[in-house]
């Protein structure tokens, strides 16, 4: 609950019943924890008593943060403006003034009957009369549990820096692991589905899978196997190897001999974890489907555990492990085990099979399956045209981008996660587990630059379906879609989750789906031009997308929009959006001429009209730069595209001035901020890695190679130990921010390395 009011009775709850006037035998434990609760943010505390206010204040010695309601509500410390006649009206007044969403009241069910009767909705009452033991002891236990739960809800659990998480992918779903091999994020059946493990944003109550040495200790290190998405985490005597593979392995009897199992669904994923070494390991398996919102039961069966209680089936195949299953305080089952690797021959494998209850022994040994899972990644990586400059960083970024591609549909994720904060403790927490046309096109274009066209062709086929669904009105395309090409539902908040490091709200969905973002046609058309140039031709479906983009630009380029940063503000004439409309027309002309032998004079006139409009209205005299929007003096890193796109020559004085302004006002050490203007949201955000990449490119295009190399090195130094980067970085705290890993960031790394390689 965002705002909570905690109220309890003094006589008979915090102190022994029946004490004389002017005396009280307090329970010090209850009073102490009440002080701690009162110190929590968004939490109000009140103590009720029939005693006079002066006497209650003297006896309780509670801090000023605790409101006192005395004389059965006639006297109180709520302020002279509030006049109350009884305890019920006093509690109601305090609830209203503090905007409390719920009240937790601890009292005597007989003496405080009217207060209990007033509770409703999410309110909770604890009647100490019927509790076993002394009422004061009951109150102390209840308050202690509340304080622990409330603190965890407000602040979350101790967190691993965002950039230190590593990604697993089978191109059907994704998982994130911490440096100690905790699976902290896993959604099923798709990356934009609810979580099975949501520890990243919800703590232990949201689910996780852990493995560690029984004797404890920090890992020696963590690394990807070269050219793969297989991750190794090492301790002395213990190595944990993880990968995701498509499909659940089954033998001839898909039920595994269990009457409640059924054959695995096509397109399911399996998380394979192999423990090797000579030491003893401890394991914890705590699945929490639906972001931990549904009760889960673990059913032991020969060969492992079945996950029950969710609409999506799952099974943990683990024949070498003897599990102990217990329910936690929230009513969910958790399985724990201790494994002696030496006694098991040095290797133990467990498999989390998603979408099935099959526990049959796999027909192929785990070593062969690992090689089979790794081969497509290695073969793909071997076919890339990698630069010599920052070669290893480019390879890892390329593998990460491929890991964000959803093979069944062709869509590409903007990032693997939801609600990782742009400010620790702030509200700038968004769900990026969808396919933005802009982000996806830029991602696929980057892979084309490395020599891989498959991802781009799949994406364009997916986009072609979206265009066809508009019924001849491509200007109505949304900025983003679910991975299966559907419109998003309403943006929702999961109040029960504390968020990463207490950064709430945790959001599911994204309101940007309803925005107008006219820049999307530029990156899509630029991608098609790159694909056509790479293979020497263009298909009819792809050219149809080009014509649709031209049609959309013709109809709407002159309108204001919400812009690529998706500020929840009224529409403006964003410079970047106009430049991208120009880019769409420029690339369309190139495609028509080079690959269809067509001259399109009307397209050329529209392109030149947009260019004249941008150069005339996008330049701000007082700012001496191209700015965020027509008539607005605020700088924006996206305005660098007036030169990066080719609309202006890179030696144009106006572009040079814009580069200098962005550097002076938006760069801070290793990062470049998107903007400094008021976007209508509280708090601040970190520097945006993609904007850093844009400035690096601007340095190169304006003859400042040394500056470009220096900033690129600084940018790479902000990565985590396995080379992954989130959306943003705070140069003051030196920590990554935002969703992770971010496609924008890794495509920026590749683009800069390719340019620096020349």
Secondary structure, 3 states (H helix, E strand, C coil): CCCEEEEEECECCCECCCCCCCCCCECHHHHHHHHHHHCCCCEEEEEECCCCHHHHHHHHCCCCCEEEEEHHHCEECCCCCCCCCCHHHHHHHHHHHCCCCEEEEEECCCCCHHHHHHCCCCCEEEECCCCCCCHHHHHHHHHHHHHHHHHHHHHCCCCCCHHHCEEEECCCCEEEECCCCCEEEEECCCCCCCEEECHHHHCHHHCEEEEEECCCCCCCEEEECCCCCCEEEEECCEEEEEEEEECCCCCCCCCCCCCCCCCCCCCCEEEEEEEEECCEEEEEEECCHHHHCCCCEEEEECCEEEEECCCCCEEEECCCCCCEEEECCCCCEEEEEEEECHHHCCEEEEEEEECCCCCCCCCCCHHHHHHHHHHHHHHHHHCCCCCCCCHHHHHHHHHHHHHCECCCCCCECCECCECCCCCCCCCCCCECCCEEHHHHHHHHHHHHHCCCCHHHHHHHHHHHHHHHHCCCCHHHCCCEECCCCCCCCCCEECCCCCCHHHCCCCEECCHHHHCCCCCHHHHHHHHHHHHHHHHCCCCHHHHHHHHHHHHHHHHHCCCCECCCCCCCCCCECEHHHHHHHHHHHHHHHHHHHHHCCCCCHHHHHHHHHHHHHHHHHCEECCCCEECCECCCCCCEHHHHHHHHCCCCCCCCHHHHHHHHHHHHHHEECCEECCECCCCCCCCCCCEEHHHHHHHHHHHHHCCCHHHHHHHHHHHHCCCCCCCCCEEEEECCCCEEEEEECEHHHHHHHHHHHHHHCC
